[in-house]
Amino acid sequence: MAENSGLEPTNIDQAAALDQLKDRMSGEEAATAVSTTRKTIGLLTDTNANARLALDVLLLDYPGI
């Protein structure tokens, strides 16, 4: 599933949904989504950020969702 990765997905029950998402996103978009997720997790753990608002912004930043 992952580009040039020998790893199998751990959530096999979501394989069809992951395949569809993989076909709609580029590797750069996926990397941006991961980076944004990590940034949001950092904000939620290191600051007094409002969790609901942080997750709203996170989902708005995801490409194709």
N, C-alpha and C positions, 0 to 999 in steps of 0.2 A: 504494500500500500504506500509506504513512504518512499520518496524518491531516493534511490540508491541505498536503501536500508534493508538489511536482512531480517529486521524485526517484524514479528507478527503482531497485529493489534491484540490487546488484552481483552477488549470488550467485543468479542465475536458476535454477540447478539445485535450489535449496531453496525455490522459490516456493510450492509446495503446502504444505510444512511451515510456512512463514511465514504463509500465509493462514490455516491452522488456528490458529496461535498468536495471530494478530491478532484472530480471532473470540472467543478465550477471555480476552483481556486488555484492560483499559481503558487509556486513555492515561496515567492516573495510575500504574497498575501498571507499565507499560513505562518510564515516567520513573524510578520507584523502582528498577527493575532496572538501568537505566543508571547511576544515581547510586551504587548499591551496587557495581557493577562498577568504576566509577572509584575509589571509596574503597578497594576491595581492591587494585587496581593500585597505588595510592599507598602502601598499607601494604607491599606486596611490594617496591616499589622503594626506599622511604625507610627501612625498618626491617629488622630481622632476623627478620621473621615467618616461621613455618613455612608453606611454600607449600601443602602438602597440607591442613593444617588451615584455612588461609585460604580455599582453594577449596571445602572442605566447607561452611564457614559461608556462603560466597557462594551456593552452590547451594541451601542450605536457605532463604536469604532470598528467592530468586526466587519470584514468585507463579506458582502453577499448574504447577510442575515437580515 
